[in-house]
Amino acid sequence: MPVERVWLDVPYAEKDAAKRGGARWDPAAKRWFAPRAGMTELARWAAADAVPDLLPGEDRTLGSGLFVDLVPRTCWFTNVRSCVAQADWERLRRMITGRAGQRCEACGAGEDRAARRWLEAHERWTYDATTRVQTLKRLICLCTDCHTVTHFGLAQVRGIEDRAFAHLVKVTGMSEPRARDHVRTAFAVWEDRSRYDWELDLGILTGAGIALAPPPGAGDRARVADETLLPRQPGARPARGTGAGTRPGHD
């Protein structure tokens, strides 16, 4: 008798609890399901409606390809994953990877568990220098390697800057001197934007029915970044442009 699949929305952090409740994993669909209807112990993970492939107001042409994409220091810890409920994040993650055909939208790679390469979600923002509003305009599927390049400062903190730089050169076809210029320019933009506090506009999520949790206030983000990233040595400072907290990936 074929197994009846009742799809579930199970956040990664709750997968063990769902499994104990009888949920099963479909590796092809990359999704948990109940093997039969009416399993009350799995009711809290009942699937909600799918997120539309194009979010209201989303610009899927914005920020194509691979480039260093540093989030201003005053905007750290405001990534999409931290601003939505876990179940809603699971719905978003599934939509983002699904519409990308389970491939990185920058280099075309798929997941590779042996290589610890996952498919992750990355935000593309626009910045209005007049109103100081940071607007979410696109969600893009990136592999771990490409996502590491975008958050180049975090790669520096983790000691994998050389690997990230080599991947940038490989995927983009830039010469090494041109790639170094690209990185320097990205950090210059980051330095300028980090002088200001930015308000967040997440309208493309609320327009799709995603409920938001309030992120840290603009005045608190730099303090949270320092407390999280500062080494124990007195007077140490985190590396420039780490983009910490902006990696809503397959954790």
Secondary structure, DSSP 4 states (H G I P E B T S, - for coil): -PPPPEEB---GGGHHHHHHTT-EEETTTTEEEESSTT-GGGGGGB--PPPPSS-TT--TTTT-S----PPPGGGTT--HHHHB-HHHHHHHHHHHHHHTTTS-TTT----BTTTTB-EEEEEEEEEETTTTEEEEEEEEEEEHHHHHHHTHHHHHHHT-HHHHHHHHHHHH---HHHHHHHHHHHHHHHHHHTTS--EEE-HHHHTTT--BPPPPPHHHHHHHHHHHH--SSTT--PPTT--TT------
